[in-house]
């Protein structure tokens, strides 16, 4: 009722409470259990709105594994709510498509920065603001992944909103779209995916450590190849998270660790009236 205010659960994740300060986000809900079980003993926490969440218990503390679904808007919601719960470190582990011809299915990619070709992060800050991951966390991931036998690439990646832009022949201006992909290839951009530039921008704005590790799927869907790459990546992420400390406090906001959190300013304005 107007004049009364009850703070709800986090609107989308629905997590009541967690002591986790680190999280792995992934697009496909089918991956969450495999990732969490690889990290340690795990349990399902929620599956509200399809945002399946597991909590894995490791030797250095709990880690949340959350499915974002596809795309930047849902990723932004998950990242904002994880930060509200007190997570200071968030790594995206997901799939990508190769732009460079030498990348093969099952190869691993670590992003050192993203081409911001999606719209969500632009609503937070001007496109001239760079989408870059945390340097220490990214360095730790490259170091740990380099110990595996799988091919590893690191460099600039691309993030978009429209998945089927990868098919220039389906577009209204196929020649222009094909030229765009050729330009990215000539510029040395490694792969394309749909979530990480928003994660990186929010990391910078919210004072979080963020990073991105991708599995190149290409046109091949071989569960054995991709699952092996996923397991190698999860093991490396677990080791990297042990090595990298929490980020230094740059903002006055205190993370919420309980079931209750404030709704948006616009909701408060609607119910309470504009002061």
N, C-alpha and C positions, 0 to 999 in steps of 0.2 A: 504494500500500500504506500501511497505518497507520504513522505515524512518518515518512513521506516526503512532501515537498511540492514540487510542480512548478507554478509559476505559468503559467497558460495565456494564450492570446490573450483579448482582451476577449470575453466569453461570447457576445454576440449580433452585434455589428458585425463582428468578425473582422478588424479593421484592424490591421496589424502596426506601422506607424509613419507619422506624418505631421508635417509642420512647420506645418500649418494651425492657426490660433488662432481662426478665424471659421467659422461654419457656417450654412447655411440648411436648415431641415427642412421637409418637405412631406409630405402624406398619401399622394398617389398616386405610385407608382413610375414611372408613365409621364411624370411631369413632370420627373424629376430630370435627364435628359439635356438637355432643352430649357433648363432653368434654367442648368445648368452651361455649356452651349455659348454661351448668351447672355452669360455673364460673361467667357468667354475660352476659350483652348485647354483641353480637358478630357480626362479619361480615367476609365473605370470602375475603381473600386478593388475593391469586393466586392459581392456580392448574397446574402450569408448570411442565411438565415431570411426572405428576401424584403425585407430592409432594404437596398435598392439604394443604393449610395454612389458618387458621382462626385467627383473633385477637379478644380476649375477653377483655372487659373493666371491671375491678374490682375496688373496693373501694381504693385499694392501687396501682393501675396503670394497664396498659395493659399487657396481657400475650399472647404470640404466642402459637398456637397449630398446630403442623406440623406433617404430615404423612411422615414417612421415607420409607414405604414399608418394605419388609423383608430383613434382613441381615445387616452385618457390613459395607460393602462398601458404600451402600447408606446412612447408619447412619453417617458415617464419613463425607460424603459430606454435609449433613444437619447440623451437629454440627459445622463444619468449617465455613459454611456460616452464621449460627446464631451468632457465635462468631464475625465474621467480621461485622455483623450488630450492634453489641454492646450488645448482650445477655451474661450476666455473670453467669446465673443460668439455668441449663437445667436438667429436670427430665424426665426419660423414664417411661411411663405408658403403659404397654402392657401385652400380654399373655405369659404364660409359661406352661411347662409340668412338672409334679411332678416326682422326683427321689425317694423321700421318700414316703413310703406307707401310712403314716398317713395324708398326704395332700390330701384334697378332693376338687372337683370342687367348685369354688366360694371362696376358701380360698385366703387370701392376703399374699403376700411375699415381704419383703424389703431386698434387697441385701446389705450385708456388705462387699462384695468382690466377684470377679469373677474368675473362672478357665478360663484362656485365651486359649481356644481351637478353636480360629478362626484365620484367616490369616491377616486380615486388620491391627490390632494393631501391629503385628510383623513387618510390613513395616515402622512403626513409631519408634519403639524402641524394644530392645532385650526382648524376652519372660520372662526373669527373673525379669523384671520390673513389680511391682504388679498393678493389676486393682482394685482400691479401690475408692469408692465414697467419697464425702465430709462428714466429720464426723458430723459437726453441722447440715447440712441439713438432713442427714440420721437420726440423733437423733430426730430432730423435726418431721420428718415423722412418726417414730415409736411411738412417744408420741401422735401425733394426731390420728393415726390409732388405737392405743390401746383404744381410747375412744369409738370406734364403737362396735357393737355387733357381728361383723364377726370375725372368727378365723384369727389370725395374726401370721406369722412366720417371723423370720429374721435370716440371717446367710449367709454362702457361697453359691453362685449360679454358674451355669455353662453356658458358652457361646460357641456356635459352628457355623460352616458354613453350614453343610449339615443336613437339617431337618430330612431326613429319616434314619439317623444313629440311630434314636430311634427305628428302626425296624431291630434288628440284623439279623433276618432270611432273609432279603433282601440283605445282604452284602456278599462280597466274602469270608470273614472269620467270619462267624456268631459267632463262639465260642469265638474268641478274642474280638469281639465287645460286646458280652454279658458280658464277664469278665470285660471289661472296665466300663460298667454301674454298675456292682456289686461293683467294687472298689470305684466309686464315692459315691454309696449309703453307703458303710461301712465308708467312710471318712466323712459322714455327710452332703454332698452337697445336698441342698434342691431341686432345680429345674433346668431345662435347658431352655434356650432361645437363641436368636441369635444376640443381638445387644449391650448389656450393657457393656461388657468388653472394646469395642472400645470407647464407651461414657466415661467410667471412665478413661481410659488411656489418651484420648484427654483432659479430664478435668484437669488432673494433668499437662499435657504438656502445656496447653493453659491458666492455671490459672483460670479455671471455677469451680463453684460449680456444682456438678452433683450428681444424685441419681437415684435409680431404684425401682419402685413399680410394682409388677406383679400380674396378676389375674391367678390363676391356673385353666386351662380349662379341663385338663384330657381328658378322652374319651367322656365326656358328653358335648353336646351343647344345654344348656338350656338358652335361651335368658333372661328369668326372673332372674335366679340366677346370670348370668354374668353381666347383666345390673345393678343389685343392687350392686354388688361388685364394678363395675366401678364407679357408682355414689358416693359410700362411699369413694372410693380412691380419686376421684376428689375433694370432699369436704375437705378431710384431706390435700391434696396437697395445696389447696387454703389457708388454715389456716397456714400451715407450711411456705409457701412462705412469708406470712406477718411477720413471726417471725424471719426469718434469713436474716441478712444484706448482702450486696454485699461483695464479697471476697476482701481481701486487694490486692492492686496492687503488682504483683510480676514480671511483664514484662513491657517493655518500650513501647510495641505496643499500639497505641491509636485506639479503635474500630471505625469503619467507620459507620456513621449514614446517609449517603446519598445513592443515586442510583448508584454511581460510585465506583468501587473498582478495584484494580490492578489485572490483570490476572497473571498466574503463571510465575515464573522465566523462565521456558523453552519457553513459548510463547514470552516473551520479548527478549530472546536470539535469537529466530528464526527471529523476525521482525527487531530487532535493531542491531543484530550482537553481537558477544561475545566481550566485551571490553577487 
